[in-house]
Amino acid sequence: MSQRNRTSISDWNPENEKFWESTGKYIARRNLIWSVVAEFLGFAIWLLWSILATRLPQAGFHYTTDQLFQLVALPGLIGSLARFPYAFAPAIFGGRNWTMFSAAALFIPTLSLAYFVTQPETPFWLMLIVAGTAGLGGGNFASSMANISFFYPDRMKGWALGLNAASGNIGVSVVQLVTPQLLGFGVISLYLTTPTADGLYLQNAGLMWIVPLTVAVIGAYLFMNNLTSARASFNEQLVILKRKHTWVMSYIYIGTFGSFIGYSAAFPLLIKTQFPEITVGIAFLGPLVGSISRPFGGLLADKIGGANVTFWNFIAMGAATLGVMYFVDHKEFAGFLTMFLALFVLTGIGNGSTYRMIPSIFRAQKLSEAEGKGETGRALALKAAGLEAATALGFIGAVGACGGYLIPRGFGASIAATGGPYLALEIFLVFYISFTTLTWWHYLRKKSSFAVARV
């Protein structure tokens, strides 16, 4: 059987240019395509409640504003926690196998949502559990990024990981654009044809994903591969927890991806509470521009260094946050939307640049340790760096996803305490200052070895 069609591949060496051009890039591209499909669906289902929460009062659910923000926030927390085991899974079970499983698991949040949104008497605690299961979609990112990292050579990781992530991230924008349009069509609901209230078919938000999920599971089964060279036990992968820069980059990633997913989750409800005259349908623009900009952050990082891009990006994010604070305080929607879209663009660029930094950091460390050990030592160092970086990508993504919980909860708490989101934005600004400082200290100052390596 040809290598292209094997379920598992053992002889994988993307750093070998001849192998890459003749065989590797075609296999990598096919795996990337189906990884993107599964990740797209994961992100879409993860953020379903960002739109659904805005419609629950209209459908007869009597939840407070703070409770609605909790329904939006909890999938972010569960998604963050799910990313920890998901980050280690591809190297244990195989990328193809785990993609099939993780896509199939998304039938749980979609089908449970489809049932419980038709029951207005559902107590808040139970609805909170149902919303929390959507967090399974957030776990897909960690396994997908870890898996795709193995397939591409170091010189192309920034672009490949950026494209993989952006195509998944755009699921957030699609779900916020499409879901409101489909809530009025009873035909999608099959046998659940009774509208919840006011002509709404909230169950469509879950049922609409059944066919795409089925396609994703079958596609992964037929067209993806496991890389046996990328296999490692759980204990072997735990070594990343001993690496200082795993934790440094985890914190920094909260500022980029955490901001993207947190703002994406909170944006519709934030618009509804602060500018009730504006339709929340416009909210999809935020995650859309944030998703589109992500590959360019990775590409720019490939050219001038991820740390350089990340540093200046955080400065710009701080400036955009000040702009959002000004316009939300003065209740000027046009300025608020402009500044928030700028903030979304910057989160995307920062996502791409920080994820490009991670493999570069591990590569630089391992090559430094291998100095004087010849070509054999260099080859072993590169293999170890690839494995550690792939696991770290997933782990760091898990920590960064905490923003998906912290930001909506921050907005909800701020509105409950002060009547507006200004206080939460002040706190976010302080964090952006800390992210900027940390990036400079570890990766850009002249005494840092990573500055020389231009990570």
C-alpha positions in Angstrom: 0.0 0.0 0.0 1.4 3.4 -0.9 2.5 5.8 1.8 -0.2 8.3 0.8 -3.0 5.8 1.7 -1.6 4.3 4.8 -3.6 4.8 8.0 -0.3 5.2 9.9 3.0 6.6 8.6 6.3 5.8 10.2 8.9 7.4 7.9 8.1 11.0 8.2 10.8 13.7 7.8 9.5 17.1 6.6 12.8 18.8 7.2 14.3 16.7 4.3 13.6 19.0 1.3 13.6 16.1 -1.2 11.1 14.1 0.9 8.9 17.2 1.4 8.7 18.1 -2.3 8.1 14.6 -3.5 5.7 13.2 -0.9 5.5 15.1 2.4 3.7 18.3 1.3 0.8 16.4 -0.3 0.1 14.3 2.7 0.5 17.3 5.1 -1.9 19.3 3.0 -4.6 16.6 3.1 -4.3 16.2 6.8 -4.4 20.0 7.2 -7.6 20.2 5.2 -9.5 17.7 7.4 -8.0 19.1 10.5 -9.4 22.5 9.5 -12.9 21.0 8.9 -13.0 19.4 12.4 -11.6 22.4 14.1 -14.0 24.8 12.3 -16.9 22.8 13.7 -15.3 22.7 17.1 -15.0 26.4 17.3 -18.5 27.0 15.9 -20.1 24.7 18.5 -17.9 26.1 21.3 -19.3 29.6 20.7 -23.0 28.6 20.0 -24.1 30.1 23.3 -22.7 33.5 22.5 -25.7 34.0 20.2 -28.1 31.7 21.9 -27.9 33.5 25.3 -29.1 36.7 23.6 -32.3 34.9 22.5 -33.2 33.0 25.6 -35.2 35.8 27.2 -37.3 36.2 24.0 -37.9 32.4 24.1 -39.4 32.5 27.7 -36.3 31.8 29.8 -36.2 34.1 32.9 -32.5 34.4 33.5 -30.7 37.5 34.8 -28.1 39.4 32.7 -25.3 38.0 34.9 -26.7 34.5 34.4 -26.7 35.0 30.7 -23.0 36.0 30.8 -22.4 32.8 32.8 -23.9 30.7 30.1 -21.6 32.4 27.6 -18.6 32.1 29.8 -18.8 28.5 31.1 -18.1 26.9 27.6 -14.9 28.9 27.6 -13.8 27.5 31.0 -14.7 23.9 30.0 -13.0 24.3 26.7 -9.9 25.5 28.4 -9.8 22.5 30.8 -10.6 20.1 27.9 -7.5 21.4 26.1 -5.2 19.9 28.6 -6.0 16.2 27.9 -6.6 17.1 24.2 -3.1 18.5 23.9 -1.5 15.2 24.9 -4.0 13.0 22.9 -2.6 13.0 19.3 0.8 11.7 20.4 -0.8 9.0 22.5 -3.7 7.9 20.2 -2.7 9.3 16.8 -3.9 12.4 15.1 -6.3 10.7 12.8 -7.9 8.6 15.6 -8.3 11.6 17.9 -9.8 13.8 15.2 -12.5 11.2 14.6 -13.2 10.9 18.3 -13.2 14.6 19.1 -15.5 15.4 16.2 -18.0 12.6 17.2 -18.0 13.9 20.8 -19.6 17.2 19.5 -22.9 15.4 19.1 -23.3 15.7 22.9 -23.5 19.5 23.1 -25.5 19.9 19.9 -28.2 17.3 20.6 -28.6 18.3 24.3 -28.9 21.9 23.3 -31.6 21.0 20.7 -33.7 19.4 23.5 -33.3 21.8 26.4 -33.8 25.1 24.6 -37.4 23.8 23.9 -38.0 23.6 27.7 -38.4 27.1 29.1 -38.9 25.7 32.6 -35.3 24.3 32.6 -33.6 25.5 35.8 -30.5 27.6 35.4 -28.1 25.1 36.9 -29.2 22.5 34.4 -28.9 24.9 31.5 -25.5 25.8 32.7 -24.4 22.2 32.4 -25.8 21.9 28.9 -23.9 25.1 27.9 -20.8 23.7 29.5 -20.7 20.7 27.2 -20.2 23.0 24.3 -16.7 23.4 25.8 -15.8 20.1 24.2 -15.5 22.0 20.9 -12.8 24.2 22.5 -10.7 21.2 23.2 -10.3 20.4 19.5 -8.0 23.3 18.9 -5.3 21.9 21.2 -5.2 18.5 19.6 -5.5 19.9 16.1 -2.6 22.3 16.5 -0.4 19.7 18.2 -1.1 17.2 15.4 -0.5 19.6 12.4 2.7 20.8 14.0 4.2 17.4 13.3 3.4 17.4 9.6 5.2 20.6 8.6 8.9 21.7 8.5 10.0 24.4 10.9 10.3 27.0 8.1 6.5 26.6 7.4 5.1 26.1 10.8 4.1 29.7 11.3 2.0 29.8 8.1 0.6 26.2 8.5 -0.4 26.7 12.1 -1.8 30.1 11.4 -3.9 28.8 8.5 -5.1 25.9 10.6 -6.0 28.1 13.5 -7.6 30.9 11.4 -9.8 28.4 9.5 -11.0 27.0 12.8 -11.4 30.4 14.4 -13.6 31.6 11.5 -16.1 29.1 12.8 -16.8 31.6 15.5 -17.8 34.2 12.9 -19.8 31.8 10.9 -21.9 30.6 13.8 -22.6 34.2 14.9 -23.6 35.1 11.3 -25.6 32.0 10.3 -27.3 30.9 13.6 -29.6 34.0 13.9 -30.8 33.5 10.3 -31.7 29.9 10.9 -33.6 30.2 14.1 -36.8 31.1 12.2 -36.9 28.0 10.0 -39.0 25.1 11.4 -38.0 22.8 8.5 -34.5 22.4 9.9 -35.9 21.1 13.1 -37.2 17.9 11.6 -39.5 16.4 14.2 -38.9 19.2 16.7 -41.1 21.6 14.7 -42.7 23.5 17.6 -41.2 27.0 17.9 -39.9 27.9 21.4 -41.6 31.3 21.5 -42.2 34.3 19.2 -41.6 32.1 16.2 -38.1 31.1 17.2 -36.7 27.6 16.6 -33.8 27.7 19.0 -33.2 24.0 18.6 -31.9 24.7 15.1 -28.7 26.0 16.8 -27.9 22.4 17.6 -29.6 20.4 14.9 -27.9 22.4 12.1 -24.5 20.7 12.9 -25.5 17.0 12.6 -24.7 16.6 8.9 -21.4 18.6 9.0 -20.2 16.6 12.0 -21.0 13.3 10.3 -19.0 14.5 7.2 -16.0 15.5 9.5 -15.9 12.1 11.2 -16.0 10.2 7.9 -13.5 12.5 6.3 -11.0 12.1 9.1 -11.5 8.3 8.9 -10.9 8.2 5.1 -8.2 10.8 4.5 -6.1 11.5 7.6 -3.1 9.7 9.0 -1.4 8.8 12.2 2.3 9.6 12.4 4.0 6.8 14.4 7.1 9.0 14.7 5.0 11.5 16.6 3.9 9.0 19.2 4.8 9.5 22.8 3.5 8.4 26.2 1.8 10.8 28.6 4.8 10.8 30.9 7.2 11.5 28.0 5.1 14.6 27.1 4.9 15.8 30.7 8.5 17.1 30.4 7.1 20.3 28.9 5.7 21.2 32.4 9.3 21.6 33.6 10.2 24.1 30.9 10.0 27.7 32.1 9.0 29.0 28.7 6.0 26.7 28.6 4.6 28.8 31.4 5.8 32.1 30.1 4.2 31.6 26.7 1.0 30.2 28.4 0.5 33.5 30.2 1.3 35.6 27.1 -1.1 33.5 25.0 -3.9 34.5 27.4 -3.4 38.0 26.0 -3.8 37.0 22.4 -6.0 33.9 22.0 -7.6 34.4 25.4 -8.6 37.9 24.2 -9.9 36.6 20.9 -12.1 33.9 22.2 -13.2 35.9 25.3 -14.2 38.9 23.2 -15.9 36.7 20.6 -18.0 35.0 23.3 -18.9 38.3 25.0 -19.3 40.6 22.0 -23.0 39.8 21.1 -24.2 40.1 24.7 -22.1 43.2 25.2 -23.7 44.9 22.3 -27.2 43.9 23.4 -26.6 45.3 27.0 -24.8 48.5 26.1 -26.4 49.4 22.7 -29.9 47.7 22.8 -31.0 49.5 19.7 -28.3 47.7 17.6 -28.9 44.2 16.3 -26.5 41.6 17.6 -26.2 40.2 14.1 -23.3 42.6 13.5 -21.2 40.8 16.2 -19.9 38.3 13.6 -17.6 40.9 12.2 -15.3 40.8 15.2 -14.3 37.1 15.1 -14.3 37.3 11.3 -11.6 40.0 11.1 -9.7 38.3 14.0 -9.7 35.0 12.1 -8.7 36.5 8.8 -5.7 38.3 10.4 -4.3 35.3 12.2 -2.4 33.7 9.3 -0.8 37.1 8.5 0.5 37.3 12.1 2.2 33.9 11.5 3.5 34.9 8.1 4.9 38.2 9.5 6.4 36.3 12.4 8.1 34.0 9.9 9.8 37.0 8.3 10.7 39.3 11.2 10.4 37.1 14.3 7.4 36.3 16.4 8.6 38.2 19.5 8.9 41.4 17.5 5.4 41.1 16.2 3.9 40.1 19.5 5.6 43.0 21.4 4.3 45.7 19.2 1.0 44.0 18.8 0.4 44.2 22.6 1.1 47.9 22.5 -1.4 48.3 19.8 -4.0 46.2 21.7 -3.5 48.5 24.7 -4.2 51.5 22.6 -7.3 49.9 21.1 -8.6 49.0 24.5 -8.3 52.7 25.5 -10.4 53.5 22.4 -13.1 51.0 23.4 -13.2 52.4 26.9 -13.7 56.0 25.6 -16.5 55.1 23.2 -18.4 52.7 25.5 -18.3 55.4 28.2 -19.6 58.0 25.7 -22.2 55.5 24.2 -20.9 56.1 20.7 -21.5 52.9 18.8 -19.6 53.7 15.6 -16.4 54.4 17.5 -17.0 51.5 19.8 -17.4 49.1 16.9 -14.3 50.5 15.1 -12.1 50.2 18.1 -13.4 46.7 18.9 -12.8 45.5 15.4 -9.3 46.9 15.6 -8.9 44.9 18.8 -10.1 41.8 17.1 -7.7 42.2 14.2 -4.8 42.6 16.7 -5.9 39.5 18.6 -5.6 37.5 15.3 -2.2 38.9 14.5 -1.0 38.2 18.0 -2.4 34.6 17.9 -0.4 33.9 14.8 2.8 35.5 16.1 2.8 33.9 19.5 2.1 30.4 18.1 5.0 30.9 15.7 7.2 31.7 18.7 6.6 28.4 20.5 8.3 26.0 18.1 11.1 28.5 17.6 11.7 28.7 21.3 11.9 24.9 21.8 14.1 24.6 18.7 16.5 27.2 19.8 16.8 25.6 23.3 17.4 22.1 22.0 19.9 23.2 19.3 21.8 25.1 22.0 22.0 21.9 24.1 23.2 19.9 21.1 26.2 22.2 20.3 29.3 20.1 19.8 27.4 16.8 19.4 27.6 16.6 15.6 24.9 15.9 13.1 23.5 13.0 15.0 23.1 15.2 18.1 21.5 17.9 16.0 19.0 15.5 14.4 18.0 14.1 17.9 17.7 17.6 19.2 15.4 18.6 16.3 13.2 15.5 16.9 12.9 16.2 20.6 12.2 19.9 19.9 9.4 18.9 17.5 7.7 16.6 20.0 8.0 19.1 22.9 6.8 22.0 20.8 3.8 20.1 19.5 2.7 19.2 23.0 3.5 22.7 24.3 1.3 24.2 21.5 -1.7 22.3 22.8 -0.9 22.9 26.5 -0.3 26.7 26.0 -3.5 26.8 23.9 -5.3 25.3 26.9 -4.1 27.9 29.3 -4.7 30.7 26.8 -8.3 29.6 26.4 -9.0 30.7 30.0 -9.7 34.1 28.5 -12.9 32.5 27.0 -14.2 32.3 30.6 -12.5 35.3 32.3 -13.5 38.0 29.8 -17.2 37.3 29.7 -17.3 36.8 33.4 -15.3 40.0 33.8 -17.9 41.9 31.7 -20.8 40.3 33.5 -19.4 41.2 36.9 -18.5 44.7 35.9 -22.0 45.4 34.5 -23.6 43.9 37.7 -21.4 46.0 40.0 -21.1 49.3 38.1 -23.8 49.2 35.3 -21.2 49.1 32.5 -18.1 47.2 31.2 -15.6 50.1 31.9 -14.1 48.5 35.0 -13.4 45.2 33.2 -11.7 47.0 30.4 -9.4 48.8 32.8 -8.4 45.5 34.3 -7.8 44.1 30.8 -5.6 47.1 30.0 -3.3 46.3 33.0 -2.9 42.8 31.8 -1.9 44.0 28.3 0.9 46.1 29.9 2.1 43.0 31.7 2.1 40.9 28.5 4.1 43.5 26.7 6.7 43.7 29.5 7.1 39.9 29.7 7.5 39.6 25.9 10.3 42.2 25.9 12.1 40.8 29.0 12.3 37.2 27.9 12.5 37.4 24.1 13.7 40.8 22.9 16.1 42.4 25.4 19.7 42.2 24.3 20.9 39.8 27.0 18.3 37.2 26.0 19.6 34.3 23.9 16.2 34.2 22.2 16.7 37.7 20.9 19.7 36.4 19.0 17.7 33.4 17.7 14.9 35.8 16.7 12.2 33.5 17.9 
